[in-house]
Amino acid sequence: MRSDIVFQTILQSIAPLNVYEKRRRSDDYCELVFLNVELSTWNNIFTTALGQAVKPAHQKPDEQALRIAKDVGGISFNQTLFYRDFEDGVILVMFWPWQDGARTTLKMMRLPKKC
């Protein structure tokens, strides 16, 4: 399966959801803010498309999660990280919860495989 097809499928899946703030979107990147009352819906979409989170929220990141997130700002205890490797690249998704407890920033990107 190709990462570009899965990326577009995910974008279609999240299109009908409520978005608090749209920040950026391109063929390889999506950044937006959603309300935490719908967190389980967002989690379900990404779990269906990419499998279980590599690093769920409120767990200490292991070496794998730290390595995966190193080039995109790292990963902390309260953040969620989804990651899936495809034949033509990878998809990486991070949930960055806000301190207000009401909102979460979603960052989703499709990246080339590292050599």
C-alpha positions as CSV (number, residue, x, y, z in Angstrom):
1,M,0.0,0.0,0.0
2,R,1.2,3.5,-0.8
3,S,1.5,6.3,1.8
4,D,0.0,8.9,-0.5
5,I,-3.2,7.0,-0.9
6,V,-3.5,6.3,2.8
7,F,-2.8,10.0,3.6
8,Q,-5.6,11.1,1.2
9,T,-7.9,8.5,2.7
10,I,-7.3,9.8,6.2
11,L,-7.9,13.4,5.0
12,Q,-11.3,12.3,3.6
13,S,-12.1,10.5,6.9
14,I,-11.4,13.6,9.0
15,A,-13.1,16.1,6.6
16,P,-16.6,15.8,8.2
17,L,-15.3,16.1,11.7
18,N,-15.5,19.4,13.7
19,V,-12.3,21.4,13.5
20,Y,-11.7,24.2,16.0
21,E,-8.9,25.8,13.9
22,K,-7.4,24.9,10.5
23,R,-3.8,25.8,10.3
24,R,-2.0,24.2,7.3
25,R,-2.8,21.6,4.7
26,S,-0.9,20.3,1.7
27,D,-0.5,17.0,-0.1
28,D,2.0,15.9,2.6
29,Y,1.0,17.8,5.7
30,C,-2.0,18.7,7.8
31,E,-2.1,20.8,10.9
32,L,-5.3,21.6,12.7
33,V,-6.8,21.9,16.2
34,F,-9.8,19.8,17.4
35,L,-11.8,19.7,20.7
36,N,-10.9,17.0,23.2
37,V,-14.6,16.1,23.6
38,E,-14.1,14.3,20.2
39,L,-10.7,12.8,21.0
40,S,-11.9,9.2,20.8
41,T,-13.3,9.8,17.3
42,W,-10.0,11.2,16.2
43,N,-8.1,8.3,17.8
44,N,-10.3,5.7,16.1
45,I,-9.7,7.2,12.7
46,F,-5.9,7.0,13.1
47,T,-6.0,3.6,14.8
48,T,-8.0,2.2,11.9
49,A,-5.7,3.7,9.2
50,L,-2.3,3.3,11.0
51,G,-2.7,0.8,13.8
52,Q,-2.3,1.4,17.5
53,A,-0.3,4.4,18.6
54,V,3.4,3.9,18.8
55,K,3.3,6.1,21.9
56,P,-0.1,6.7,23.6
57,A,-0.7,9.8,25.7
58,H,0.4,9.6,29.3
59,Q,3.1,7.1,28.7
60,K,6.8,7.6,28.9
61,P,8.2,7.6,25.3
62,D,10.4,4.6,24.6
63,E,13.5,4.6,22.4
64,Q,11.5,3.8,19.3
65,A,9.1,6.7,19.8
66,L,12.0,9.1,20.6
67,R,13.8,8.0,17.4
68,I,10.8,8.4,15.2
69,A,9.9,11.8,16.6
70,K,13.4,13.2,16.8
71,D,13.4,15.1,13.5
72,V,9.9,16.6,14.1
73,G,10.4,18.1,17.5
74,G,10.4,15.1,19.8
75,I,7.6,13.5,21.8
76,S,6.6,14.1,25.4
77,F,4.7,12.2,28.1
78,N,1.3,13.8,27.3
79,Q,1.5,13.5,23.5
80,T,0.3,10.7,21.2
81,L,2.3,9.4,18.3
82,F,1.0,7.3,15.4
83,Y,3.5,6.0,12.8
84,R,3.3,3.6,9.9
85,D,5.9,2.5,7.4
86,F,4.7,2.1,3.7
87,E,6.6,1.0,0.6
88,D,7.0,4.6,-0.6
89,G,7.3,6.5,2.7
90,V,6.0,6.9,6.2
91,I,3.0,8.6,7.8
92,L,3.5,10.2,11.2
93,V,0.7,11.7,13.3
94,M,1.1,13.6,16.6
95,F,-1.5,14.8,19.0
96,W,-0.3,17.8,21.0
97,P,-2.8,18.5,23.8
98,W,-3.1,22.0,25.0
99,Q,-2.7,23.0,28.6
100,D,-6.3,24.1,28.8
101,G,-7.4,20.5,28.6
102,A,-10.0,21.4,26.0
103,R,-8.1,21.3,22.7
104,T,-5.5,19.3,20.8
105,T,-3.2,20.2,17.9
106,L,-3.0,17.5,15.3
107,K,0.1,17.3,13.1
108,M,0.0,14.7,10.3
109,M,2.8,14.3,7.8
110,R,3.9,12.0,5.0
111,L,7.6,11.7,4.8
112,P,10.1,9.9,2.5
113,K,11.8,6.9,3.9
114,K,15.3,7.5,5.3
115,C,18.1,5.8,3.5
